[in-house]
Amino acid sequence: MLATNDETNPLLGLREVEVIAPGVYTIGLQGNSLAVETGQGLLVVDSGPAPRLVRPVLDRLRAHTDKPVRWIVYSHGHLGYNYGVPGFLQAAEERGEARPTVIAHENVERRYRRYLETAGLQNHINARQFRRPIEDFPPVPPLTFPDQTYAESLTLDSTGRTVRLLWAPSETDDVTAVWLPQERILYASAAVINGIPNIGTPMRTMRDTVRWADTLDRLAALDPAIVIPEFGPVLRDGAAEQLTATAAALRWLRRAVVERLNRGMGVDDLVHDIDYPAELFDVPWMRENYGHREFIVRDIVRSETGWWDGNPTTLHPSPPAVAAAARADAITDKQAVLDHAARLRDAGRVQEALHVIDLLALAPGGDPHVAQARKLKADLCALRRKDAPSYVSRSCYGTSQ
């Protein structure tokens, strides 16, 4: 979900055309964005983060096919994935072709309205998650609402190749997968990302773990020979098995969390109590390269409980700065706190050092000990960032104080 026009966008693909099968290409405008030849023209999935990136991709695609773009399909409604639509519309006009029809799941329209309402919030989240200045993000997202929507599935009117759009709720409730039944090729969209499912991302709204597992099972039941994930290498051998294995891991995780909730465990204890079966989680497609298993645990807890952590102090807390100042004022030997946090750091107990240093680092004002605490906290966050496998975790450490 990167809302920037910068070409350093980490979610962009290689912007090279890869032939998956005759008439089926990935084009790299956003991850493995897709182009499919049909009798009526090209179907393109995801137009990318900026109109100016469209022309070079189309030029490379024209080396393989000169068909006009007939449809632009949104894989899902996250910001940045389809800011490039005006580039396709302009290219069609210049070639004297009909305007492409923009298609999305019906829930995209509701998401887009919410993003317009919360544009400032989305920019603050994206600036932190993608480590970019907030000025890189447009104050009002340049959204193109779809011309046509569907609910469960839509078979496009074409000749020579059947193309079916399938609702595949997973990372969002508006995901569209593309199924080519004759070739048994599945563009799995945001349901498959070449890593552990992106559930529970710290700054995002809740995602439904069981719904995601249900979607993976439904997609696997199609028995695809080729699965094109949103990001990462195309899956050819055992593609369906990978989908079902991921679904099984998500279902196992929900059972593990619920069993501990039923015993009265709180989320922070629960996160550290789970032993993850290697056969489900220590596999290549469950790498924590973007999401993290602990994020999923917290999202499952959030789906079944409220916001309160059970500590009476946090039920009606003081403003953060007031509470932090009170804690700092209660410490008569602030240097001892600094020294103890440094000893924990030097012993490799970096997370424990963070807990200790927050006794001072969160306090307002210019007290010299507080200033030292803030600097030490920044150093501790840099150490945590270095060891974190998840891109999102690294971003949170890198943009924290």
Stockholm file with secondary structure:
# STOCKHOLM 1.0

chainA/1-401         MLATNDETNPLLGLREVEVIAPGVYTIGLQGNSLAVETGQGLLVVDSGPAPRLVRPVLDRLRAHTDKPVRWIVYSHGHLGYNYGVPGFLQAAEERGEARPTVIAHENVERRYRRYLETAGLQNHINARQFRRPIEDFPPVPPLTFPDQTYAESLTLDSTGRTVRLLWAPSETDDVTAVWLPQERILYASAAVINGIPNIGTPMRTMRDTVRWADTLDRLAALDPAIVIPEFGPVLRDGAAEQLTATAAALRWLRRAVVERLNRGMGVDDLVHDIDYPAELFDVPWMRENYGHREFIVRDIVRSETGWWDGNPTTLHPSPPAVAAAARADAITDKQAVLDHAARLRDAGRVQEALHVIDLLALAPGGDPHVAQARKLKADLCALRRKDAPSYVSRSCYGTSQ
#=GR chainA/1-401 SS CCCCCCTTCTTCCCCCCEEEETTEEECCSSSSCEEEEETTEEEEECCBSCGGGHHHHHHHHTTTCCCCEEEEECSCCCTTTBTTHHHHHHHHHHTTCCCCEEEEETHHHHHHHHHHHTHHHHHHHHHHHTTCCGGGSCSSCCCCCCSEEESSEEECCCSSSCCEEEECCSSSTTCEEEEETTTTEEEEETTCCSSSCCCSCTTSCCCCHHHHHHHHHHHHHTCCSEEEESSSCCBCSSHHHHHHHHHHHHHHHHHHHHHHHHTTCCHHHHHHHCCCCHHHHSSGGGCCSSSCHHHHHHHHHHHHSCSCCSCGGGTSCCCHHHHHHHHHHHCSCHHHHHHHHHHHHHTTCHHHHHHHHHHHHTCCSCCHHHHHHHHHHHHHHHHHHHHCCCHHHHHHHHTCC
#=GC SS_cons         CCCCCCTTCTTCCCCCCEEEETTEEECCSSSSCEEEEETTEEEEECCBSCGGGHHHHHHHHTTTCCCCEEEEECSCCCTTTBTTHHHHHHHHHHTTCCCCEEEEETHHHHHHHHHHHTHHHHHHHHHHHTTCCGGGSCSSCCCCCCSEEESSEEECCCSSSCCEEEECCSSSTTCEEEEETTTTEEEEETTCCSSSCCCSCTTSCCCCHHHHHHHHHHHHHTCCSEEEESSSCCBCSSHHHHHHHHHHHHHHHHHHHHHHHHTTCCHHHHHHHCCCCHHHHSSGGGCCSSSCHHHHHHHHHHHHSCSCCSCGGGTSCCCHHHHHHHHHHHCSCHHHHHHHHHHHHHTTCHHHHHHHHHHHHTCCSCCHHHHHHHHHHHHHHHHHHHHCCCHHHHHHHHTCC
//
